[in-house]
Amino acid sequence: MKIVIIGNGISGITAARWLRKLGDHDIVVISGETDYFFSRTALMYIYMGHMRFKDTMPYETGFWEKNRINLMRAWVTDIDFDNKKLHLTEARPINKVRGPVPPKFSYDKLIIATGSKPNKFGWPGQDLKAVRGLYSAQDLEYMDIYSKDLNRAVIVGGGLIGIEMAEMFASRQIPVTMLVRESSFWSNAIPKEESEMINRHIKEHHLDLRLETELKEIVDDGEGKACAVITNKGERIECGYVGLTAGVHPNISFLKETALETGRGIKVNEYLETNIPDVYAIGDCAEQKSPKPGRRPVEAIWYTGRMMGETVAYNIMGKKVEYDPGLWFNSAKFLDIEYQVYGTVLARPEEHHASLYWEHSDGKKSIRLVYDKNDKTILGFNLMGIRYRHEVCEKWIKDKTALEKVLENLGMANFDPEFYDEYEAELVRLYNQQTGGQLQLKKKRGLSNVLSFLGLSK
C-alpha cells in the first residue's frame, strides 16, 4: 500500500513516523516548502540570530532513509480523487522515491496536512511587495530580505504571530508600530488583567502599540512596494514593511472546487476521515464535524497537529481510534513573559465561572484559578511569568477537584521551585482575605510527591 502525505509540518511528519512504527507500507511525504521537516515555532529565532535553519530540524537528514520515509519536494496543484492521483509541479525527490517523478503521482491512501495561510481581508495594497505574513520558511526569507535598511515595520493584528514578528524586528533595532483593532492586546483570548499586562509590557519594550486602530490601506510607493499605511483614523504611518498577522485560515483553496467536503477547513469525522474514501485530513487544515466539548472545529495548534498525526496513523492501519485532544492547553511568550493556560479560561467568562486572580507588584507575573461558582471545582489555570506542571493541573481539572484542595496543594504544581521565587503562599493568603478562610499551603513540592499524586511512583 502506498500512503502519500501532503505537507511536512508537525501533523504530516508525526503521521509518517507512526505509520512506519505500525507497519511496512510505502510512505511518501510531499512538501513544496522545504526539503526537510523543521520546527515552525523556531522560525523567529533564525531571524534573531539565535539559531541556524539546520538547528530547527529535529531529525538528521539520514533519519528519513533509515526509516524508509520517502521525501519529495513538490507543489500539489490538484487532486484527482476518482483516479487517486496528485497533480504535481516542480517535483524533485529528496531521497529514495524511485525513478523520475511523474506529473501525476498515484496513491492508495492520502493524508492532507497542508497547514494554514495568513488571513487577508481585501485591504487595498495587500499584494504589494514588502507585505507578508509569517507562517512559512519562505515568509521568513522574504522578511529577512526586506529588513535591510528598513526604517519602520507596521504589524497588523494583535495575536501570537504579531508579537513574535514585533520581537523579531525589535531584535534588529527596527522601529515597530502595531495596529490592534481591539481595545487591549489579545483581549479576545485572555482575561482583562492579563491583556493589560501585555499592553504595558509591549510599551516597556518601546514598541508603538496602537489599540482600537485598524488598517484601511497600504500605500504603493509607485514601484509596486509598500511605503506607508493609512489607518481607519485617517493617519498615515510611513513604513517599509507591513506584516499581516490578523490570524490564519486553512490552506485548502486548491481543493475548494473538488468533491471534498469543506467548510472553513476540510471536514473530517472523529476518525479524521473525509467524505472521500481513503482520504484523511489532519492539522491546521482539518475541521472537526463534531468537535469535543469546549474545543473549536479548527485548531491551529502545534500539539493538536501532533495528536492528529498519531491518531490518523492508527486509523489507516485499521486500528480504529477516535481523535480526542483532551483538555485545552496552550503556551506562548510575550517578549519576556511566558504564558500558560490549562483548561477553561475565557476572556468573557460564563455566568457560573469565577476566578481567583493574583498579580505580582512588578506587573509581570500572575496566577489565575478559574472555578465553578456552584460547586467550587477547579476549571482552569492561567499563568503569566510562572510555570506550572501540566500533568498536575490537568489531573485536578479532570478530577473536578475542589478549589480549596487545589490551593492547599498548589506548591505541587510549581515547575521551578528550586530556581525561582514561589508565590503560591501569596495566592492562598489572598483567598483567605477574600473569604475569611484559614487555608494553609501544604509543603508537597518534591518530585516524589508529584509522581505519587499522578500515580507514577513505584
MOMO-V778625 format. One record per run of one state. SS is the DSSP state (H for helix, E for strand, C for the rest). FROM is the first residue (numbers start at 1). LEN is the number of residues. Records with the same first field share a line. If there is no record, write none. Layout:
SS: FROM-LEN + FROM-LEN
This chain:
C: 1-1 + 7-3 + 23-3 + 32-8 + 48-5 + 57-5 + 67-2 + 81-4 + 94-10 + 107-2 + 113-3 + 119-5 + 125-4 + 130-1 + 133-4 + 146-7 + 157-3 + 172-4 + 181-11 + 205-3 + 212-3 + 221-4 + 232-4 + 239-2 + 245-3 + 251-2 + 256-6 + 263-3 + 269-4 + 274-5 + 282-1 + 289-13 + 317-12 + 335-2 + 344-9 + 360-6 + 373-4 + 385-3 + 389-1 + 399-3 + 409-1 + 415-9 + 436-11 + 454-5
E: 2-5 + 26-6 + 69-12 + 85-9 + 104-3 + 109-4 + 116-3 + 124-1 + 129-1 + 131-2 + 153-4 + 176-5 + 208-4 + 215-6 + 225-7 + 236-3 + 241-4 + 248-3 + 262-1 + 266-3 + 273-1 + 279-3 + 286-3 + 329-6 + 337-7 + 353-7 + 366-7 + 377-8 + 388-1 + 402-1 + 414-1
H: 10-13 + 40-8 + 53-4 + 62-5 + 137-9 + 160-12 + 192-13 + 253-3 + 283-3 + 302-15 + 390-9 + 403-6 + 410-4 + 424-12 + 447-7
